[in-house]
Amino acid sequence: MPKKKGKSGKSKKGGKKKGKSSAKEGSKPAKADPMAPMFVQPPPRPGERLVELLKKNPVDEKEIHGYKVTNRVLKQLTPQEIRDLLMVFELFDNNSDGYHGSAELRRAMRALGFKCSREEAKQMIADTSLKGKSMIDFPEFLEAVIDRQGDARDMYDEILKGFNMFDYEKTGAISLDGLKLACEDAGIKFTQKELEEMIEEADLNGDGKVDQSEFIRIMLQTNLF
């Protein structure tokens, strides 16, 4: 009888051992790779991931001349017009801080041919400023210009017509001799000294000629258009 008990005890112990080993066997897969994901997503089809990203994060801004501008600006203005408006913005940015207050904005708008009162300038900033400041940056300035375009005469075209008239030699720049001949053809009388002073005043890069950008700048600065 004791032997039987011993055998049964051994069998019990053996049963316990088997239970432990089966438990260990069941936990083996989890221990093999504890970081394994519960569900593995199938790979996307060609182009699927890109379409998904574009839907989740629609591209509404692009960078031009170092500034992020909206698609609306790119649809309404050409890169050349944006460049010229940047020149106007910088010209009237008195303290070169990258912002226009209401007074600066009003002067810039008037130079572009827009009718703009002090109150209108303040309202434009309130309507356009995304940061809630009493000033606007260059991208916001572009939005303000687009909003007012219907009320303006085309200053850019008018200035270019003037430039083409004075670009007598058709070289893309106004020389002293070209300016003199253009003035003679138009019946405008200036002394040699006056003509030299005009070139000197407008010639920012010191090459002795006035290119298109310099001409636009001096026209806007002197409010001749």
C-alpha positions as CSV (number, residue, x, y, z in Angstrom):
1,M,0.0,0.0,0.0
2,P,2.8,2.6,0.8
3,K,4.3,1.8,-2.6
4,K,1.0,2.6,-4.3
5,K,0.8,5.9,-2.4
6,G,4.4,6.6,-3.5
7,K,3.5,5.9,-7.1
8,S,0.4,8.0,-6.9
9,G,2.4,10.8,-5.3
10,K,4.9,10.6,-8.1
11,S,2.2,10.7,-10.6
12,K,0.6,13.7,-8.9
13,K,4.0,15.4,-8.9
14,G,4.4,14.4,-12.5
15,G,1.0,15.8,-13.2
16,K,1.9,19.1,-11.6
17,K,5.1,19.2,-13.6
18,K,3.2,18.6,-16.8
19,G,0.8,21.4,-15.8
20,K,3.7,23.8,-15.3
21,S,5.3,22.9,-18.5
22,S,2.1,23.3,-20.5
23,A,1.7,26.8,-18.9
24,K,5.2,27.7,-19.9
25,E,4.6,26.4,-23.4
26,G,1.5,28.5,-23.7
27,S,3.4,31.7,-22.7
28,K,6.3,31.1,-25.1
29,P,4.9,33.1,-28.1
30,A,4.4,36.2,-26.0
31,K,7.9,36.1,-24.5
32,A,9.4,35.5,-27.9
33,D,8.4,39.0,-29.2
34,P,6.7,41.1,-26.5
35,M,6.7,44.2,-28.9
36,A,4.9,42.4,-31.7
37,P,1.7,44.2,-32.7
38,M,-1.7,42.6,-32.2
39,F,-2.7,43.4,-35.8
40,V,-0.4,43.8,-38.8
41,Q,-1.9,46.2,-41.4
42,P,-1.4,45.0,-45.0
43,P,0.9,47.2,-47.1
44,P,-0.8,50.1,-49.0
45,R,-1.4,49.9,-52.7
46,P,0.8,52.1,-54.9
47,G,-0.2,55.8,-54.4
48,E,-2.7,54.9,-51.6
49,R,-0.6,56.3,-48.8
50,L,0.1,59.6,-50.6
51,V,-3.6,60.1,-51.4
52,E,-4.5,59.4,-47.7
53,L,-1.9,61.9,-46.5
54,L,-3.1,64.6,-48.9
55,K,-6.7,64.1,-47.7
56,K,-5.7,64.4,-44.1
57,N,-3.2,67.3,-44.6
58,P,-4.3,69.3,-47.6
59,V,-1.6,71.7,-48.9
60,D,-2.9,75.2,-48.5
61,E,0.4,77.1,-48.5
62,K,3.5,77.3,-50.7
63,E,6.7,79.3,-50.3
64,I,7.7,82.0,-52.7
65,H,10.4,84.6,-52.3
66,G,11.0,83.2,-48.8
67,Y,7.4,83.7,-47.6
68,K,4.6,81.1,-47.2
69,V,1.6,82.3,-49.2
70,T,-1.8,80.7,-49.7
71,N,-3.1,79.1,-52.9
72,R,-5.5,82.0,-53.3
73,V,-2.5,84.4,-53.6
74,L,-0.8,82.1,-56.2
75,K,-4.0,82.0,-58.2
76,Q,-4.6,85.8,-58.2
77,L,-1.0,87.0,-58.5
78,T,2.0,86.1,-60.7
79,P,5.4,85.5,-59.1
80,Q,6.6,88.8,-60.7
81,E,3.6,90.7,-59.2
82,I,4.4,89.1,-55.8
83,R,8.0,90.2,-56.1
84,D,7.0,93.7,-57.0
85,L,4.5,93.9,-54.1
86,L,7.3,92.7,-51.8
87,M,9.4,95.6,-52.9
88,V,6.4,98.0,-52.2
89,F,5.9,96.3,-48.8
90,E,9.6,96.7,-47.8
91,L,9.7,100.3,-49.2
92,F,6.9,101.4,-46.7
93,D,8.1,99.2,-43.8
94,N,9.7,102.2,-42.1
95,N,11.4,100.4,-39.2
96,S,12.1,97.2,-41.3
97,D,10.4,94.9,-38.7
98,G,8.5,93.0,-41.4
99,Y,5.2,94.4,-40.4
100,H,2.9,97.3,-41.5
101,G,0.9,99.3,-39.1
102,S,-2.2,101.2,-40.2
103,A,-0.1,104.3,-41.3
104,E,2.4,102.3,-43.3
105,L,-0.4,100.2,-44.9
106,R,-2.3,103.3,-45.9
107,R,0.7,104.8,-47.6
108,A,1.5,101.6,-49.4
109,M,-2.1,101.2,-50.6
110,R,-2.2,104.8,-51.8
111,A,1.0,104.3,-53.7
112,L,-0.6,101.3,-55.4
113,G,-3.5,103.4,-56.5
114,F,-6.0,102.3,-53.8
115,K,-8.2,104.8,-52.0
116,C,-7.6,104.1,-48.4
117,S,-8.6,106.2,-45.4
118,R,-7.1,105.9,-41.9
119,E,-10.2,104.0,-40.7
120,E,-10.1,101.7,-43.7
121,A,-6.5,100.9,-43.1
122,K,-7.3,99.9,-39.5
123,Q,-10.2,97.8,-40.6
124,M,-8.1,96.1,-43.3
125,I,-5.6,95.1,-40.6
126,A,-8.4,93.8,-38.3
127,D,-9.9,91.8,-41.2
128,T,-6.7,90.4,-42.4
129,S,-4.4,89.9,-39.4
130,L,-4.4,86.2,-38.5
131,K,-2.3,86.8,-35.4
132,G,-4.7,89.3,-33.9
133,K,-2.1,92.0,-33.9
134,S,-2.6,95.7,-34.9
135,M,-0.1,95.0,-37.7
136,I,0.1,92.7,-40.8
137,D,3.0,90.8,-42.3
138,F,3.8,90.4,-46.0
139,P,1.5,87.4,-46.7
140,E,-1.4,89.2,-45.0
141,F,-0.5,92.3,-47.0
142,L,-0.9,90.3,-50.2
143,E,-4.4,89.1,-49.1
144,A,-5.4,92.7,-48.4
145,V,-4.2,93.8,-51.9
146,I,-6.3,91.0,-53.5
147,D,-9.3,92.0,-51.5
148,R,-9.0,95.6,-52.8
149,Q,-8.0,94.8,-56.4
150,G,-11.5,95.5,-57.8
151,D,-11.3,99.2,-56.6
152,A,-7.8,99.9,-58.0
153,R,-6.5,101.1,-61.3
154,D,-3.7,99.0,-62.7
155,M,-0.7,100.8,-61.4
156,Y,1.7,98.2,-62.4
157,D,0.8,98.4,-66.1
158,E,0.9,102.1,-66.0
159,I,4.4,102.2,-64.5
160,L,5.6,99.6,-67.0
161,K,4.4,101.7,-69.9
162,G,6.4,104.6,-68.5
163,F,9.4,102.4,-68.1
164,N,9.1,101.2,-71.7
165,M,8.8,104.8,-73.0
166,F,12.1,105.8,-71.2
167,D,13.9,102.6,-72.1
168,Y,14.7,104.2,-75.5
169,E,17.4,101.6,-76.4
170,K,15.1,98.6,-75.4
171,T,17.8,97.0,-73.3
172,G,15.7,96.5,-70.2
173,A,17.4,99.4,-68.4
174,I,17.2,103.2,-68.8
175,S,20.6,104.8,-69.5
176,L,21.4,108.5,-69.3
177,D,21.6,108.8,-73.1
178,G,18.3,106.8,-73.5
179,L,16.6,109.0,-71.0
180,K,17.8,112.2,-72.7
181,L,16.5,110.9,-76.1
182,A,13.2,109.8,-74.7
183,C,12.7,113.2,-73.1
184,E,13.5,115.0,-76.3
185,D,11.0,112.8,-78.2
186,A,8.3,113.6,-75.6
187,G,9.1,117.3,-75.7
188,I,10.2,117.3,-72.1
189,K,13.1,119.6,-71.4
190,F,15.7,118.8,-68.7
191,T,19.2,120.0,-68.2
192,Q,22.1,117.5,-68.3
193,K,22.6,117.9,-64.6
194,E,18.9,117.2,-63.9
195,L,19.0,114.0,-66.0
196,E,22.2,112.8,-64.2
197,E,20.5,113.4,-60.8
198,M,17.5,111.4,-61.9
199,I,19.6,108.4,-62.8
200,E,21.7,108.8,-59.7
201,E,18.6,108.9,-57.5
202,A,16.9,105.8,-58.9
203,D,20.1,103.8,-59.5
204,L,20.3,101.6,-56.4
205,N,22.9,99.1,-57.5
206,G,25.3,101.8,-58.9
207,D,25.6,100.4,-62.5
208,G,24.8,103.8,-64.0
209,K,21.4,102.6,-65.3
210,V,17.9,102.3,-64.0
211,D,16.4,98.8,-64.4
212,Q,12.7,97.9,-64.1
213,S,12.7,97.3,-60.4
214,E,14.5,100.5,-59.6
215,F,12.1,102.4,-61.9
216,I,9.0,101.0,-60.2
217,R,10.5,101.8,-56.8
218,I,11.3,105.4,-57.5
219,M,7.8,105.9,-59.1
220,L,6.1,104.6,-56.0
221,Q,8.4,106.4,-53.6
222,T,7.8,109.8,-55.3
223,N,4.1,109.1,-55.9
224,L,4.5,110.0,-59.5
225,F,1.9,107.4,-60.4
